[in-house]
């Protein structure tokens, strides 16, 4: 038995192996969790949260939304990259797009939280906060291990409502304390900063062994370098000398590398060296 769906080059993180198959990407998580896969329906998630939302084809005007109001449009379910196809449009510009929906646009703090869940109860949290600095709608970096205890009652309520009886890892993305997406897996790109106790605790949970929540995660920063091409080997070596790990990104069309570091300033300096066009001043999240 094994973790299923590990991205190439990341296998060393996923130790020890569980006795049961465990999905680590959305495609396999949907397939392997038939009782809880409904969390991938983002329209239902928005409606359950009390947000104004409807399938594309239903005019926002019918819901009392003025033409100039900006709404968010995205696929109802998209397992091949949850942000694909998402964009902001005026209410009077809604496309008649099969399989997509519109929703009121959320504002405020953006977070991504991994939760270890035991029989429908969240027992442990790892919070990651998005930077205010953006490339379009995408954060330029994420602060892994952010202290966000104010979110935990919200997350616990979402887990109880949507995942009764579920045991394992889930991820919940919030904006302004409102749910945007739920996943039946964790934020694999952040696991480097979760500490050595995290993976054994997760494995014990899914294997039905004695589960002890791991300690708070050490944390760090994950920085996206948007652009085209590949990082030169000498730049990768120079970055490593400064404590910045460079992972070339062959999976995202317009992102050439992902940087991981405990020192935000050092990471941003390397990002600029790699050609990232960053604001001159970036405040820590």
BADRENLO-706751 format. One record per residue: x, y negated, z negated of N, C-alpha, C in turn. Coordinates in steps of 0.05 Angstrom, whole numbers, plus 5000, padded with zeros to 4 digits. Layout:
<tiros>
<tiro <X,Y,Z>,<X,Y,Z>,<X,Y,Z>>
...
</tiros>
This chain:
<tiros>
<tiro <5017,5024,5000>,<5000,5000,5000>,<5018,4975,5000>>
<tiro <5006,4952,5008>,<5024,4929,5012>,<5008,4904,5014>>
<tiro <5023,4881,5014>,<5012,4856,5022>,<5009,4856,5052>>
<tiro <4986,4846,5062>,<4980,4848,5090>,<4979,4819,5102>>
<tiro <4994,4815,5123>,<4993,4789,5137>,<5015,4770,5129>>
<tiro <5037,4780,5119>,<5059,4762,5111>,<5072,4750,5136>>
<tiro <5077,4724,5135>,<5090,4711,5158>,<5119,4720,5159>>
<tiro <5129,4724,5184>,<5157,4733,5188>,<5177,4715,5174>>
<tiro <5195,4727,5160>,<5216,4712,5146>,<5209,4706,5117>>
<tiro <5184,4712,5108>,<5176,4706,5081>,<5172,4732,5064>>
<tiro <5180,4754,5075>,<5175,4780,5062>,<5188,4782,5034>>
<tiro <5211,4770,5030>,<5225,4773,5005>,<5210,4761,4981>>
<tiro <5192,4742,4986>,<5176,4730,4965>,<5156,4749,4953>>
<tiro <5147,4768,4969>,<5124,4785,4961>,<5134,4811,4948>>
<tiro <5146,4809,4925>,<5155,4831,4909>,<5148,4827,4880>>
<tiro <5139,4848,4866>,<5136,4876,4875>,<5111,4880,4893>>
<tiro <5110,4902,4907>,<5087,4908,4923>,<5065,4919,4906>>
<tiro <5040,4913,4913>,<5017,4924,4898>,<5011,4953,4906>>
<tiro <4996,4967,4889>,<4987,4994,4896>,<4964,4993,4916>>
<tiro <4949,4970,4916>,<4927,4967,4934>,<4934,4947,4956>>
<tiro <4923,4950,4980>,<4927,4930,5001>,<4915,4903,4992>>
<tiro <4930,4882,4996>,<4922,4855,4989>,<4927,4836,5012>>
<tiro <4907,4822,5021>,<4910,4803,5044>,<4923,4777,5035>>
<tiro <4941,4767,5051>,<4954,4741,5045>,<4949,4721,5067>>
<tiro <4933,4727,5087>,<4925,4707,5107>,<4894,4709,5110>>
<tiro <4883,4689,5123>,<4853,4687,5124>,<4841,4709,5141>>
<tiro <4853,4716,5163>,<4841,4736,5180>,<4838,4763,5165>>
<tiro <4859,4771,5152>,<4857,4797,5137>,<4841,4794,5111>>
<tiro <4841,4770,5099>,<4825,4766,5075>,<4795,4768,5081>>
<tiro <4787,4757,5104>,<4759,4759,5112>,<4752,4788,5118>>
<tiro <4769,4802,5131>,<4764,4830,5138>,<4762,4848,5113>>
<tiro <4780,4843,5094>,<4783,4861,5071>,<4766,4855,5047>>
<tiro <4751,4833,5048>,<4734,4824,5025>,<4705,4819,5034>>
<tiro <4691,4840,5044>,<4664,4836,5055>,<4644,4824,5035>>
<tiro <4648,4829,5009>,<4629,4819,4989>,<4632,4789,4984>>
<tiro <4655,4777,4991>,<4660,4750,4984>,<4668,4733,5008>>
<tiro <4667,4744,5032>,<4677,4729,5055>,<4660,4704,5062>>
<tiro <4636,4702,5050>,<4619,4679,5056>,<4632,4652,5048>>
<tiro <4653,4653,5031>,<4666,4627,5024>,<4679,4614,5048>>
<tiro <4684,4629,5069>,<4696,4617,5093>,<4676,4601,5109>>
<tiro <4651,4602,5103>,<4630,4587,5116>,<4631,4559,5104>>
<tiro <4644,4540,5117>,<4648,4513,5105>,<4623,4496,5105>>
<tiro <4604,4502,5123>,<4578,4488,5123>,<4563,4495,5097>>
<tiro <4562,4521,5092>,<4548,4530,5067>,<4561,4519,5042>>
<tiro <4588,4518,5043>,<4603,4507,5020>,<4596,4478,5015>>
<tiro <4594,4463,5037>,<4588,4434,5034>,<4559,4430,5024>>
<tiro <4540,4446,5035>,<4513,4443,5026>,<4509,4451,4997>>
<tiro <4523,4472,4989>,<4522,4481,4961>,<4532,4460,4942>>
<tiro <4551,4443,4952>,<4562,4422,4935>,<4545,4397,4935>>
<tiro <4523,4397,4950>,<4505,4374,4951>,<4513,4353,4971>>
<tiro <4531,4360,4990>,<4540,4340,5010>,<4521,4340,5033>>
<tiro <4519,4317,5046>,<4503,4315,5071>,<4518,4327,5094>>
<tiro <4507,4348,5106>,<4520,4363,5127>,<4500,4378,5143>>
<tiro <4506,4384,5168>,<4488,4399,5185>,<4504,4409,5210>>
<tiro <4493,4430,5223>,<4507,4439,5248>,<4506,4417,5269>>
<tiro <4527,4416,5285>,<4527,4397,5308>,<4503,4404,5326>>
<tiro <4490,4383,5335>,<4465,4386,5350>,<4442,4374,5334>>
<tiro <4445,4373,5308>,<4425,4359,5291>,<4436,4330,5286>>
<tiro <4421,4310,5295>,<4431,4282,5294>,<4434,4273,5265>>
<tiro <4456,4260,5258>,<4459,4249,5231>,<4438,4228,5225>>
<tiro <4427,4215,5246>,<4406,4195,5241>,<4382,4207,5228>>
<tiro <4377,4233,5233>,<4354,4246,5221>,<4358,4250,5190>>
<tiro <4382,4246,5181>,<4388,4248,5153>,<4393,4221,5140>>
<tiro <4385,4200,5155>,<4388,4173,5144>,<4416,4161,5145>>
<tiro <4433,4172,5163>,<4460,4163,5165>,<4462,4143,5188>>
<tiro <4473,4119,5182>,<4475,4097,5202>,<4495,4105,5224>>
<tiro <4491,4094,5248>,<4508,4101,5271>,<4538,4096,5267>>
<tiro <4545,4075,5252>,<4573,4068,5249>,<4588,4083,5227>>
<tiro <4574,4099,5212>,<4586,4114,5190>,<4605,4136,5201>>
<tiro <4629,4138,5190>,<4648,4158,5198>,<4642,4185,5184>>
<tiro <4639,4206,5200>,<4635,4233,5190>,<4658,4251,5198>>
<tiro <4659,4274,5185>,<4680,4293,5192>,<4667,4316,5207>>
<tiro <4680,4325,5229>,<4670,4346,5246>,<4691,4369,5246>>
<tiro <4682,4393,5242>,<4700,4416,5243>,<4685,4442,5247>>
<tiro <4699,4463,5256>,<4686,4489,5259>,<4675,4499,5232>>
<tiro <4652,4512,5234>,<4639,4524,5210>,<4658,4545,5198>>
<tiro <4668,4563,5214>,<4688,4583,5206>,<4711,4582,5226>>
<tiro <4735,4581,5216>,<4758,4582,5234>,<4781,4596,5219>>
<tiro <4785,4621,5224>,<4805,4637,5210>,<4833,4635,5222>>
<tiro <4835,4622,5245>,<4861,4620,5259>,<4875,4594,5252>>
<tiro <4868,4581,5231>,<4880,4555,5223>,<4857,4537,5215>>
<tiro <4852,4534,5189>,<4827,4521,5181>,<4825,4492,5189>>
<tiro <4847,4478,5194>,<4846,4450,5202>,<4842,4446,5232>>
<tiro <4844,4468,5247>,<4842,4465,5276>,<4813,4456,5284>>
<tiro <4812,4437,5302>,<4786,4428,5311>,<4773,4407,5294>>
<tiro <4786,4400,5272>,<4774,4380,5253>,<4782,4352,5262>>
<tiro <4763,4333,5261>,<4769,4305,5266>,<4747,4288,5256>>
<tiro <4752,4262,5254>,<4733,4242,5244>,<4721,4228,5267>>
<tiro <4694,4225,5267>,<4680,4211,5288>,<4657,4194,5276>>
<tiro <4649,4174,5291>,<4625,4159,5284>,<4600,4177,5285>>
<tiro <4581,4170,5269>,<4556,4186,5268>,<4542,4186,5295>>
<tiro <4545,4165,5311>,<4531,4164,5337>,<4548,4176,5359>>
<tiro <4571,4189,5352>,<4588,4202,5371>,<4590,4233,5367>>
<tiro <4571,4243,5351>,<4572,4272,5345>,<4570,4289,5370>>
<tiro <4588,4308,5374>,<4586,4325,5397>,<4565,4347,5393>>
<tiro <4554,4356,5415>,<4536,4380,5414>,<4554,4404,5418>>
<tiro <4568,4411,5396>,<4590,4431,5397>,<4582,4456,5383>>
<tiro <4576,4478,5397>,<4568,4503,5384>,<4589,4512,5365>>
<tiro <4581,4521,5341>,<4599,4532,5321>,<4612,4512,5303>>
<tiro <4605,4486,5307>,<4617,4465,5290>,<4595,4451,5274>>
<tiro <4603,4436,5254>,<4584,4421,5238>,<4596,4394,5231>>
<tiro <4579,4376,5223>,<4588,4350,5213>,<4582,4348,5183>>
<tiro <4598,4332,5169>,<4595,4329,5140>,<4604,4300,5133>>
<tiro <4592,4290,5112>,<4601,4264,5102>,<4630,4265,5096>>
<tiro <4644,4243,5103>,<4673,4242,5099>,<4679,4237,5069>>
<tiro <4697,4253,5059>,<4705,4250,5031>,<4730,4232,5028>>
<tiro <4733,4220,5006>,<4756,4203,5001>,<4766,4209,4972>>
<tiro <4791,4201,4968>,<4803,4205,4941>,<4825,4225,4942>>
<tiro <4833,4233,4918>,<4856,4251,4914>,<4851,4278,4929>>
<tiro <4871,4286,4944>,<4869,4312,4958>,<4887,4333,4944>>
<tiro <4875,4356,4939>,<4890,4376,4924>,<4885,4404,4936>>
<tiro <4904,4421,4931>,<4902,4450,4939>,<4910,4466,4914>>
<tiro <4891,4481,4904>,<4896,4496,4879>,<4893,4526,4883>>
<tiro <4913,4540,4874>,<4912,4570,4874>,<4902,4578,4847>>
<tiro <4884,4598,4847>,<4871,4607,4822>,<4873,4637,4821>>
<tiro <4885,4648,4799>,<4883,4676,4794>,<4856,4681,4780>>
<tiro <4840,4699,4792>,<4813,4703,4784>,<4810,4732,4774>>
<tiro <4798,4734,4750>,<4793,4761,4738>,<4763,4765,4735>>
<tiro <4751,4782,4752>,<4723,4788,4752>,<4706,4762,4752>>
<tiro <4712,4744,4771>,<4696,4721,4775>,<4702,4698,4756>>
<tiro <4723,4700,4740>,<4731,4678,4721>,<4759,4670,4728>>
<tiro <4763,4644,4733>,<4790,4633,4738>,<4806,4634,4712>>
<tiro <4829,4647,4713>,<4845,4651,4689>,<4871,4635,4690>>
<tiro <4878,4624,4714>,<4904,4611,4717>,<4903,4593,4741>>
<tiro <4917,4570,4740>,<4916,4551,4762>,<4944,4542,4770>>
<tiro <4948,4538,4795>,<4972,4524,4806>,<4963,4502,4824>>
<tiro <4967,4477,4816>,<4957,4454,4831>,<4979,4442,4849>>
<tiro <4971,4434,4872>,<4989,4420,4891>,<4974,4395,4901>>
<tiro <4987,4372,4900>,<4975,4347,4907>,<4986,4337,4933>>
<tiro <4969,4327,4951>,<4977,4316,4976>,<4987,4288,4973>>
<tiro <5007,4281,4989>,<5017,4253,4989>,<4997,4235,5003>>
<tiro <4998,4209,4995>,<4982,4189,5009>,<4993,4184,5037>>
<tiro <5019,4187,5041>,<5031,4183,5067>,<5022,4205,5086>>
<tiro <5015,4198,5110>,<5002,4217,5128>,<5014,4216,5156>>
<tiro <5011,4238,5170>,<5013,4239,5199>,<4985,4244,5210>>
<tiro <4971,4223,5218>,<4943,4226,5224>,<4928,4232,5198>>
<tiro <4915,4256,5198>,<4901,4264,5173>,<4917,4283,5156>>
<tiro <4942,4290,5165>,<4957,4310,5151>,<4977,4297,5132>>
<tiro <4978,4307,5107>,<4998,4297,5088>,<5026,4302,5098>>
<tiro <5044,4283,5093>,<5072,4287,5100>,<5086,4305,5080>>
<tiro <5077,4306,5056>,<5088,4325,5037>,<5067,4332,5016>>
<tiro <5073,4354,5002>,<5056,4364,4980>,<5073,4366,4955>>
<tiro <5063,4357,4932>,<5076,4360,4906>,<5066,4385,4893>>
<tiro <5082,4406,4893>,<5075,4432,4881>,<5079,4431,4851>>
<tiro <5060,4441,4836>,<5062,4441,4807>,<5053,4415,4794>>
<tiro <5036,4400,4809>,<5025,4375,4798>,<5007,4381,4774>>
<tiro <5008,4364,4754>,<4991,4367,4730>,<4964,4355,4736>>
<tiro <4944,4371,4739>,<4917,4362,4747>,<4896,4377,4731>>
<tiro <4897,4376,4704>,<4878,4391,4688>,<4849,4382,4691>>
<tiro <4845,4357,4701>,<4817,4347,4705>,<4803,4363,4726>>
<tiro <4817,4377,4743>,<4805,4393,4765>,<4795,4420,4755>>
<tiro <4806,4430,4734>,<4801,4458,4726>,<4772,4464,4720>>
<tiro <4757,4447,4706>,<4729,4453,4703>,<4714,4455,4730>>
<tiro <4721,4438,4749>,<4709,4438,4775>,<4715,4465,4789>>
<tiro <4741,4472,4789>,<4750,4497,4802>,<4737,4521,4789>>
<tiro <4736,4521,4762>,<4724,4544,4748>,<4695,4547,4755>>
<tiro <4681,4525,4758>,<4653,4527,4766>,<4649,4537,4794>>
<tiro <4666,4529,4813>,<4665,4538,4840>,<4670,4568,4842>>
<tiro <4690,4578,4826>,<4696,4606,4826>,<4672,4622,4815>>
<tiro <4661,4613,4793>,<4638,4628,4782>,<4614,4629,4801>>
<tiro <4610,4607,4815>,<4587,4605,4833>,<4591,4622,4858>>
<tiro <4615,4620,4870>,<4619,4632,4897>,<4632,4659,4896>>
<tiro <4646,4666,4874>,<4662,4691,4874>,<4655,4709,4850>>
<tiro <4629,4714,4844>,<4623,4732,4822>,<4635,4760,4827>>
<tiro <4648,4770,4806>,<4659,4797,4809>,<4686,4799,4823>>
<tiro <4696,4777,4834>,<4721,4778,4849>,<4745,4778,4831>>
<tiro <4765,4794,4837>,<4791,4794,4823>,<4813,4791,4844>>
<tiro <4830,4772,4839>,<4852,4768,4858>,<4859,4738,4858>>
<tiro <4872,4730,4880>,<4880,4702,4883>,<4861,4688,4903>>
<tiro <4855,4664,4897>,<4839,4647,4916>,<4851,4619,4916>>
<tiro <4845,4605,4937>,<4854,4577,4940>,<4830,4560,4945>>
<tiro <4830,4537,4932>,<4808,4518,4935>,<4819,4490,4941>>
<tiro <4811,4478,4963>,<4820,4451,4970>,<4797,4432,4963>>
<tiro <4805,4410,4950>,<4786,4389,4941>,<4795,4362,4952>>
<tiro <4776,4345,4957>,<4782,4317,4962>,<4763,4301,4944>>
<tiro <4774,4284,4927>,<4757,4269,4909>,<4741,4287,4891>>
<tiro <4751,4311,4884>,<4737,4329,4867>,<4715,4345,4880>>
<tiro <4711,4342,4907>,<4691,4357,4922>,<4704,4378,4938>>
<tiro <4692,4402,4941>,<4704,4424,4956>,<4704,4419,4986>>
<tiro <4727,4425,4998>,<4730,4423,5027>,<4732,4451,5039>>
<tiro <4748,4468,5026>,<4751,4495,5036>,<4757,4514,5013>>
<tiro <4750,4540,5017>,<4758,4561,4998>,<4770,4583,5015>>
<tiro <4790,4596,5004>,<4805,4618,5017>,<4808,4641,4998>>
<tiro <4806,4665,5008>,<4811,4689,4992>,<4840,4698,4994>>
<tiro <4857,4679,4990>,<4886,4683,4989>,<4898,4658,4977>>
<tiro <4925,4658,4973>,<4938,4635,4961>,<4951,4618,4982>>
<tiro <4964,4596,4972>,<4979,4578,4990>,<5008,4590,4993>>
<tiro <5011,4607,5012>,<5036,4622,5015>,<5060,4604,5018>>
<tiro <5057,4581,5030>,<5079,4563,5034>,<5089,4550,5009>>
<tiro <5074,4552,4987>,<5082,4540,4962>,<5093,4560,4942>>
<tiro <5092,4586,4948>,<5099,4607,4929>,<5128,4604,4920>>
<tiro <5146,4592,4936>,<5174,4589,4929>,<5177,4575,4902>>
<tiro <5158,4559,4895>,<5160,4542,4871>,<5142,4552,4848>>
<tiro <5133,4577,4849>,<5115,4587,4829>,<5129,4601,4806>>
<tiro <5154,4607,4809>,<5169,4620,4787>,<5167,4650,4789>>
<tiro <5186,4664,4775>,<5188,4693,4777>,<5165,4709,4765>>
<tiro <5150,4696,4747>,<5128,4711,4733>,<5102,4712,4749>>
<tiro <5100,4695,4770>,<5075,4694,4784>,<5068,4719,4800>>
<tiro <5086,4729,4816>,<5080,4752,4833>,<5074,4777,4817>>
<tiro <5089,4784,4796>,<5082,4808,4780>,<5055,4805,4767>>
<tiro <5047,4780,4759>,<5021,4776,4746>,<4999,4781,4767>>
<tiro <5002,4771,4791>,<4983,4775,4812>,<4979,4804,4818>>
<tiro <5002,4818,4821>,<5001,4847,4828>,<4987,4862,4805>>
<tiro <4993,4856,4780>,<4980,4870,4758>,<4950,4865,4759>>
<tiro <4941,4841,4766>,<4913,4835,4767>,<4899,4851,4788>>
<tiro <4910,4852,4813>,<4896,4866,4834>,<4898,4896,4831>>
<tiro <4918,4906,4816>,<4920,4935,4812>,<4905,4944,4787>>
<tiro <4891,4926,4773>,<4876,4934,4750>,<4892,4940,4726>>
<tiro <4917,4930,4725>,<4934,4934,4702>,<4930,4911,4682>>
<tiro <4943,4912,4659>,<4941,4891,4640>,<4950,4865,4652>>
<tiro <4933,4845,4651>,<4939,4819,4664>,<4945,4798,4642>>
<tiro <4968,4785,4645>,<4975,4763,4628>,<4980,4739,4646>>
<tiro <4965,4717,4643>,<4970,4694,4661>,<4998,4684,4659>>
<tiro <5011,4679,4682>,<5039,4669,4681>,<5041,4641,4670>>
<tiro <5065,4632,4663>,<5067,4604,4653>,<5063,4584,4676>>
<tiro <5061,4559,4668>,<5059,4537,4687>,<5082,4539,4707>>
<tiro <5077,4533,4732>,<5097,4536,4753>,<5118,4514,4752>>
<tiro <5143,4520,4759>,<5165,4500,4758>,<5160,4477,4777>>
<tiro <5150,4483,4801>,<5143,4461,4820>,<5165,4452,4838>>
<tiro <5158,4435,4857>,<5177,4424,4876>,<5161,4409,4898>>
<tiro <5173,4405,4921>,<5160,4391,4943>,<5163,4406,4969>>
<tiro <5141,4406,4984>,<5141,4418,5011>,<5135,4395,5031>>
<tiro <5154,4390,5049>,<5153,4368,5067>,<5151,4378,5095>>
<tiro <5132,4366,5110>,<5129,4373,5139>,<5144,4353,5156>>
<tiro <5160,4364,5175>,<5174,4347,5194>,<5159,4351,5221>>
<tiro <5142,4331,5228>,<5126,4333,5252>,<5143,4323,5276>>
<tiro <5140,4337,5298>,<5155,4331,5322>,<5159,4356,5338>>
<tiro <5176,4354,5358>,<5181,4376,5376>,<5211,4384,5375>>
<tiro <5217,4409,5383>,<5244,4419,5383>,<5250,4436,5359>>
<tiro <5276,4441,5355>,<5284,4458,5333>,<5307,4444,5318>>
<tiro <5308,4448,5291>,<5330,4436,5276>,<5357,4448,5285>>
<tiro <5378,4432,5288>,<5404,4442,5295>,<5416,4458,5271>>
<tiro <5430,4480,5277>,<5442,4496,5255>,<5459,4480,5236>>
<tiro <5474,4460,5246>,<5491,4445,5228>,<5475,4427,5210>>
<tiro <5451,4418,5219>,<5434,4402,5201>,<5422,4420,5179>>
<tiro <5415,4444,5187>,<5404,4463,5167>,<5424,4468,5145>>
<tiro <5450,4472,5153>,<5471,4477,5134>,<5476,4453,5116>>
<tiro <5475,4429,5128>,<5479,4405,5112>,<5457,4401,5092>>
<tiro <5432,4407,5101>,<5409,4405,5083>,<5412,4424,5059>>
<tiro <5420,4448,5064>,<5423,4468,5043>,<5444,4459,5022>>
<tiro <5464,4444,5031>,<5485,4434,5012>,<5473,4413,4994>>
<tiro <5450,4401,5002>,<5437,4381,4985>,<5413,4393,4970>>
<tiro <5410,4419,4970>,<5389,4432,4956>,<5362,4432,4971>>
<tiro <5363,4428,4997>,<5339,4427,5013>,<5339,4450,5033>>
<tiro <5319,4468,5031>,<5316,4490,5049>,<5300,4482,5073>>
<tiro <5310,4489,5096>,<5297,4482,5122>,<5286,4507,5134>>
<tiro <5260,4508,5139>,<5248,4531,5153>,<5238,4521,5180>>
<tiro <5251,4529,5202>,<5240,4521,5228>,<5212,4532,5231>>
<tiro <5194,4516,5242>,<5166,4523,5245>,<5159,4531,5273>>
<tiro <5157,4556,5278>,<5150,4566,5305>,<5120,4572,5308>>
<tiro <5105,4565,5288>,<5076,4572,5288>,<5058,4548,5293>>
<tiro <5067,4524,5285>,<5051,4500,5288>,<5062,4484,5311>>
<tiro <5044,4477,5330>,<5052,4466,5355>,<5070,4441,5353>>
<tiro <5062,4422,5335>,<5076,4397,5334>,<5091,4392,5308>>
<tiro <5099,4414,5294>,<5115,4412,5270>,<5141,4428,5275>>
<tiro <5163,4414,5273>,<5188,4429,5279>,<5200,4442,5255>>
<tiro <5194,4433,5231>,<5206,4446,5207>,<5189,4440,5182>>
<tiro <5193,4458,5163>,<5182,4455,5136>,<5206,4454,5117>>
<tiro <5207,4433,5100>,<5228,4430,5080>,<5218,4437,5052>>
<tiro <5234,4450,5037>,<5228,4456,5009>,<5250,4446,4991>>
<tiro <5243,4431,4970>,<5263,4419,4953>,<5251,4412,4926>>
<tiro <5268,4410,4906>,<5259,4400,4880>,<5264,4370,4878>>
<tiro <5279,4359,4897>,<5286,4330,4897>,<5272,4317,4921>>
<tiro <5251,4302,4916>,<5235,4289,4938>,<5252,4271,4954>>
<tiro <5269,4254,4942>,<5285,4235,4957>,<5304,4249,4976>>
<tiro <5317,4270,4966>,<5335,4286,4983>,<5321,4298,5006>>
<tiro <5297,4309,5001>,<5281,4321,5022>,<5272,4301,5044>>
<tiro <5264,4277,5035>,<5256,4257,5054>,<5280,4247,5071>>
<tiro <5303,4246,5058>,<5327,4238,5073>,<5333,4258,5095>>
<tiro <5332,4284,5089>,<5336,4304,5109>,<5315,4303,5131>>
<tiro <5290,4298,5123>,<5268,4296,5143>,<5274,4274,5163>>
<tiro <5284,4251,5153>,<5291,4230,5171>,<5314,4238,5190>>
<tiro <5334,4252,5178>,<5356,4262,5194>,<5347,4280,5217>>
<tiro <5326,4296,5211>,<5315,4314,5231>,<5297,4300,5252>>
<tiro <5293,4274,5248>,<5278,4258,5267>,<5250,4251,5259>>
<tiro <5242,4257,5234>,<5215,4250,5224>,<5212,4220,5223>>
<tiro <5190,4210,5233>,<5184,4182,5231>,<5167,4177,5206>>
<tiro <5180,4170,5185>,<5168,4166,5159>,<5166,4137,5152>>
<tiro <5146,4129,5136>,<5145,4102,5126>,<5171,4095,5110>>
<tiro <5180,4070,5111>,<5205,4063,5098>,<5203,4068,5068>>
<tiro <5180,4063,5056>,<5176,4068,5028>,<5153,4088,5025>>
<tiro <5159,4110,5011>,<5139,4130,5005>,<5139,4133,4975>>
<tiro <5116,4129,4963>,<5113,4133,4934>,<5107,4162,4928>>
<tiro <5119,4172,4907>,<5113,4199,4898>,<5084,4202,4892>>
<tiro <5072,4226,4898>,<5043,4230,4893>,<5038,4228,4863>>
</tiros>
